[in-house]
């Protein structure tokens, strides 16, 4: 996996690639390639032993032309300013691709949450929420979960904001627990959109998903849900991995049992339902029908791309394929469903959650899933229409053409003034 590719530069390269097929002025394009503002803050928090520790944290608000900034907060030791900027930009174009009236934001704290107690994580989260307070709000910027964060952290942020503002504002964050205003179907949403998009791609290629072989790199929330749902669609999950390594079985295995093993041991490695252990790189180059990268960005670089043998890739992670690798895969006729469509289920159901919070009226899980499927299918069809109409090289380019046009239209309709 490449450690040298700057994700922010990857985002800008993807925008440039799409803009080459559009009539967009360089001045407007330059605006679309940079965040409107980035908060960088240092959180000083008391630890359980009474000592003080310092944590760097970021929040990037990339573009708000189409609505409030929207995007997750991740806790990871490798969080950087450029990574957060890139992720906030991807959120802009993800929301535009699926037609959700949001802009894009992203946040992160440089931390390994495994090194801290729950009480320490709560104090760290609340300290960050205090710093975010002037920026966030139901109509301004709406955080959500991301890597190593979930309902617990969102509930803490919501409570901190509501306490400091002396109000009730469940829509200030999404990804909350249901009893705190969360939406049914939110936990499964990213994995669900990943496999809906994959199903549509197989249909487009006139290929049967029944019995198709699938490898999933990254067995966190998005990855294991995708594995479970694709298995229910009749495909066969033959490989899965996490940060500790991977597992493989020629005849496939039960993805839910593999998740249970990971819950008990901390890794899929050692799962008795698999035939052998493999590395993450070996998983990425398996001869499978569908590959689902569901870990971190830059998982597939130019070197690995040359050995990829999957027919279809559905990106559950953000930015898992570098621009150079994209070119290699396109040359091999690998159909890549870009992250800004494939994993858009998370932000789509976050939007549903926000709508429900504003209305104080909550939907059934069945309705959430039906609405999500309709949006993903419509967005996939729009990508295919653009891809074929303009004779584009990849579906990623098609997605950016669709998304950039929508953002540019919103900017031009609003006008520019000092």
C-alpha positions in Angstrom: 0.0 0.0 0.0 1.3 3.4 -0.9 2.2 5.8 2.0 3.4 8.6 -0.3 0.3 9.5 -2.2 -1.2 12.7 -0.8 -5.0 12.2 -0.7 -5.6 15.9 -1.2 -3.6 15.8 -4.3 -5.5 12.7 -5.4 -8.8 14.6 -5.0 -7.5 17.6 -7.0 -6.3 15.2 -9.8 -9.8 13.6 -9.9 -11.4 17.0 -10.3 -9.0 18.0 -13.0 -9.7 14.8 -14.9 -13.4 15.4 -14.9 -13.1 19.1 -15.7 -11.3 18.2 -18.9 -14.6 16.9 -20.2 -16.6 20.0 -19.1 -16.9 23.7 -19.9 -15.8 25.0 -16.5 -13.7 28.1 -16.1 -10.3 27.8 -14.5 -11.2 30.4 -11.9 -14.3 28.4 -10.8 -12.4 25.1 -11.0 -9.7 26.5 -8.7 -12.4 27.3 -6.2 -13.7 23.8 -6.3 -10.3 22.3 -5.5 -9.7 23.9 -2.1 -11.6 24.0 1.2 -13.3 27.2 2.3 -11.9 26.9 5.8 -10.0 24.5 8.0 -10.0 24.5 11.8 -6.8 23.2 13.4 -6.9 23.0 17.2 -5.0 21.5 20.1 -7.1 19.8 22.8 -5.6 19.7 26.2 -7.5 17.0 28.3 -7.0 15.5 31.7 -6.2 11.8 31.8 -7.4 9.3 34.4 -4.2 9.6 36.3 -4.5 13.4 36.6 -1.9 14.2 33.9 -2.6 16.4 30.9 -2.3 15.2 27.3 -2.5 17.2 24.1 -4.3 16.1 20.9 -4.3 17.7 17.5 -7.7 17.9 15.9 -9.1 19.2 12.6 -12.4 20.2 10.9 -12.4 21.1 7.2 -15.4 22.8 5.6 -14.8 22.3 1.9 -17.8 23.7 0.1 -21.3 24.8 1.1 -22.8 25.8 -2.2 -25.4 23.0 -2.1 -26.3 23.1 1.6 -24.8 22.7 5.1 -21.4 21.1 5.4 -21.7 17.4 6.1 -19.1 14.8 7.0 -17.7 12.4 9.6 -15.2 12.7 12.4 -12.5 10.0 12.6 -10.1 9.0 15.4 -6.9 7.6 14.0 -3.1 8.1 14.7 -2.6 8.8 11.0 -5.1 11.7 10.7 -3.5 14.7 8.9 -4.6 18.1 7.7 -4.4 17.1 4.1 -6.3 13.9 4.7 -9.2 15.8 6.3 -9.2 18.3 3.5 -9.4 15.5 0.9 -12.1 13.7 2.8 -14.2 16.9 3.1 -13.8 17.4 -0.7 -14.9 13.9 -1.4 -18.0 14.5 0.7 -18.9 17.5 -1.5 -18.9 15.5 -4.6 -20.4 12.4 -3.0 -23.4 14.4 -1.8 -23.7 16.0 -5.3 -23.4 12.6 -7.0 -26.5 11.2 -5.2 -28.3 14.6 -5.2 -28.4 15.2 -1.5 -28.6 18.9 -0.6 -25.4 19.1 1.5 -21.9 20.5 1.1 -18.9 18.7 2.4 -17.0 18.6 5.7 -14.7 16.2 7.6 -13.0 16.1 10.9 -10.5 14.1 12.8 -8.4 13.7 16.0 -4.8 12.4 15.9 -5.3 9.5 18.4 -5.3 5.8 18.7 -8.6 5.2 20.7 -7.4 1.8 21.9 -4.8 3.6 24.1 -7.4 5.4 26.1 -10.2 4.5 28.6 -13.8 5.3 27.8 -13.8 8.1 30.3 -10.8 9.7 28.6 -12.4 9.3 25.2 -15.5 11.0 26.5 -13.5 14.0 27.8 -11.5 14.2 24.5 -14.7 14.1 22.5 -16.4 16.7 24.6 -13.3 19.0 24.4 -13.5 18.7 20.6 -17.2 19.4 20.6 -16.6 22.5 22.6 -14.1 23.7 19.9 -16.5 22.8 17.1 -19.4 24.6 18.8 -19.1 27.9 16.8 -18.9 26.0 13.5 -21.5 23.3 13.8 -25.3 23.4 13.9 -28.3 21.9 12.2 -28.1 24.4 9.3 -24.4 25.0 9.4 -22.2 21.9 9.7 -23.4 18.4 10.7 -20.8 15.9 11.9 -21.2 12.1 11.7 -19.3 8.9 12.6 -16.2 7.8 10.7 -13.2 5.6 11.4 -13.2 4.5 15.0 -16.2 6.7 16.0 -19.8 5.7 16.2 -23.1 6.3 18.0 -21.4 6.8 21.4 -19.2 9.7 20.2 -22.1 11.3 18.3 -24.2 11.2 21.4 -21.5 12.9 23.4 -21.1 15.6 20.8 -24.9 16.2 20.6 -25.1 16.4 24.4 -22.2 18.8 24.7 -23.6 21.1 22.0 -27.1 21.0 23.4 -25.8 21.7 27.0 -23.6 24.6 25.9 -26.3 26.1 23.7 -29.1 25.4 26.2 -31.3 23.9 23.5 -32.5 20.7 21.9 -31.0 20.1 18.5 -30.9 16.4 17.6 -30.0 17.3 14.0 -26.6 18.8 15.0 -25.0 15.4 14.3 -26.1 12.2 12.6 -25.2 8.6 13.3 -26.7 8.8 16.7 -28.3 5.9 18.7 -32.0 5.5 17.9 -33.1 6.6 21.4 -31.1 9.8 20.9 -32.7 10.6 17.5 -30.8 8.2 15.2 -32.3 6.7 12.2 -33.2 3.0 11.6 -30.9 1.5 9.0 -28.0 4.0 9.5 -25.4 1.4 10.8 -25.9 -0.8 7.7 -26.2 2.1 5.2 -22.6 2.3 3.8 -22.3 -1.4 3.3 -25.8 -1.5 1.8 -25.1 1.2 -0.8 -21.8 -0.6 -1.7 -23.6 -3.8 -2.6 -26.5 -2.1 -4.3 -24.1 -0.3 -6.6 -22.2 -3.6 -7.2 -25.5 -5.3 -8.1 -26.3 -2.6 -10.6 -22.8 -2.9 -12.1 -23.2 -6.6 -12.5 -26.5 -6.0 -14.2 -25.0 -3.4 -16.5 -22.3 -5.9 -17.5 -24.9 -8.6 -18.0 -23.2 -10.7 -15.4 -24.9 -12.9 -12.8 -24.3 -12.0 -9.2 -25.5 -15.4 -8.0 -22.4 -17.4 -7.2 -20.0 -14.5 -7.9 -16.8 -14.6 -5.8 -16.2 -11.6 -3.5 -13.2 -10.4 -1.5 -13.6 -7.8 1.2 -10.5 -5.8 2.4 -11.4 -4.2 5.8 -13.8 -5.9 8.1 -15.1 -3.0 10.1 -18.7 -1.8 9.9 -18.9 -1.1 6.2 -16.9 -4.2 5.1 -18.7 -6.8 7.2 -22.1 -5.4 6.4 -21.3 -5.4 2.7 -20.1 -9.0 3.0 -23.3 -10.0 4.8 -25.6 -8.4 2.3 -23.7 -9.6 -0.8 -23.9 -13.1 0.7 -27.7 -12.7 1.1 -27.8 -11.7 -2.6 -26.4 -15.0 -3.6 -22.7 -14.2 -4.0 -19.9 -16.1 -2.3 -17.5 -14.3 0.1 -14.2 -16.1 -0.3 -11.9 -13.7 1.5 -11.9 -11.0 4.2 -9.2 -9.1 6.0 -8.5 -6.5 8.7 -5.4 -4.7 9.9 -4.0 -8.0 11.4 -4.3 -10.0 8.2 -6.8 -11.9 6.1 -8.6 -15.2 5.6 -9.4 -17.2 2.4 -11.6 -20.1 1.5 -12.2 -21.5 -2.0 -15.7 -22.5 -1.2 -16.5 -19.3 0.7 -17.4 -18.9 4.4 -20.2 -17.4 6.6 -19.4 -13.7 6.8 -21.5 -13.3 10.0 -19.6 -16.1 11.7 -16.3 -14.4 10.6 -17.6 -11.1 12.2 -18.5 -13.0 15.4 -14.9 -14.4 15.5 -13.5 -10.9 15.0 -15.7 -9.5 17.9 -14.4 -12.3 20.2 -10.7 -12.1 19.2 -10.1 -8.7 17.6 -9.4 -10.0 14.1 -10.7 -12.3 11.4 -7.4 -14.1 11.5 -7.8 -17.6 13.0 -11.4 -18.0 11.9 -12.0 -21.7 11.7 -14.5 -21.4 8.8 -11.7 -20.4 6.4 -9.1 -22.6 4.7 -6.0 -20.4 5.0 -4.6 -17.1 6.1 -3.5 -14.5 3.6 -2.0 -10.9 3.7 -4.0 -7.8 2.8 -2.0 -7.4 -0.4 -2.7 -11.0 -1.4 -6.5 -10.4 -0.9 -6.4 -7.3 -3.2 -4.9 -9.4 -6.0 -7.2 -12.5 -5.7 -8.9 -13.7 -8.9 -12.5 -12.8 -7.8 -15.5 -11.3 -9.5 -15.9 -8.5 -7.0 -13.4 -6.7 -4.8 -14.6 -4.5 -2.0 -11.9 -2.3 -0.5 -13.4 -1.1 2.8 -10.4 0.1 4.8 -8.4 3.3 4.5 -7.4 5.4 1.5 -4.5 4.5 -1.0 -5.0 0.7 -0.4 -4.5 0.1 -4.1 -1.5 1.9 -5.6 -0.1 1.7 -9.1 2.1 -1.3 -8.2 -0.7 -3.4 -6.7 -3.1 -2.4 -9.5 -1.1 -4.2 -12.1 -1.8 -7.5 -10.2 -5.5 -6.9 -9.5 -7.6 -9.6 -11.1 -11.1 -8.6 -9.9 -13.6 -7.8 -12.6 -15.5 -5.2 -10.6 -14.4 -3.0 -7.6 -16.9 -1.3 -5.4 -15.3 1.2 -3.1 -16.7 1.0 0.4 -13.7 3.1 1.7 -12.9 6.7 0.8 -10.1 7.0 -1.8 -8.9 3.4 -1.7 -7.5 3.7 -5.2 -4.8 6.2 -6.2 -5.2 8.1 -9.5 -2.2 6.3 -11.0 -3.8 3.0 -10.0 -7.1 4.1 -11.6 -5.4 4.5 -14.9 -3.9 1.0 -14.7 -7.3 -0.6 -13.8 -9.0 1.3 -16.6 -6.5 -0.1 -19.0 -7.3 -3.6 -17.8 -11.1 -3.0 -18.2 -11.7 -3.4 -14.5 -15.0 -1.6 -13.7 -14.5 0.6 -10.6 -17.6 1.9 -8.9 -16.3 5.1 -7.3 -16.5 5.8 -3.6 -18.6 8.9 -4.1 -21.4 6.6 -5.2 -20.6 3.2 -3.7 -20.3 4.3 -0.1 -22.7 7.2 -0.3 -25.3 5.2 1.7 -23.8 6.5 4.9 -24.4 10.2 4.1 -27.7 9.4 2.4 -29.2 7.8 5.5 -27.5 10.6 7.5 -29.6 13.0 5.4 -32.7 10.9 6.1 -31.8 11.1 9.9 -31.4 14.9 9.7 -34.8 15.2 7.9 -36.4 13.0 10.5 -34.8 15.1 13.3 -36.1 18.3 11.8 -39.6 17.0 11.4 -39.6 15.1 14.7 -41.2 12.2 12.7 -39.3 8.9 12.3 -39.4 6.3 9.6 -39.4 2.6 9.6 -36.2 0.7 8.6 -38.1 -0.6 5.6 -38.8 2.9 4.3 -35.2 4.0 5.0 -33.9 1.0 2.9 -36.4 1.6 0.1 -35.5 5.3 -0.1 -31.8 4.5 -0.1 -32.1 1.9 -2.8 -34.0 4.4 -5.1 -31.4 7.1 -4.7 -28.4 4.7 -5.3 -30.0 3.1 -8.4 -31.0 6.5 -9.8 -27.5 7.8 -9.2 -25.9 4.8 -10.9 -28.1 5.2 -13.9 -27.1 8.9 -14.2 -23.4 7.8 -14.1 -23.9 5.3 -16.8 -25.7 7.8 -19.0 -22.9 10.3 -18.5 -20.2 7.7 -19.0 -21.7 6.5 -22.3 -22.9 9.9 -23.6 -19.4 11.5 -23.3 -17.4 8.3 -24.0 -15.5 8.7 -20.7 -12.6 6.5 -19.4 -14.1 5.6 -16.0 -17.2 5.7 -13.9 -15.2 7.9 -11.5 -14.7 10.5 -14.1 -18.5 10.3 -14.9 -19.3 10.7 -11.3 -17.2 13.8 -11.0 -18.7 15.3 -14.2 -22.2 14.8 -12.7 -21.2 16.2 -9.3 -19.1 19.1 -10.4 -21.8 20.3 -12.8 -24.3 20.2 -9.9 -22.0 22.2 -7.6 -21.1 24.7 -10.3 -24.8 25.2 -11.1 -25.5 25.9 -7.4 -22.6 28.4 -7.1 -23.5 30.2 -10.3 -27.2 30.4 -9.4 -26.3 31.9 -6.0 -23.8 34.4 -7.6 -20.5 35.7 -6.2 -20.2 38.8 -4.1 -17.6 40.1 -1.6 
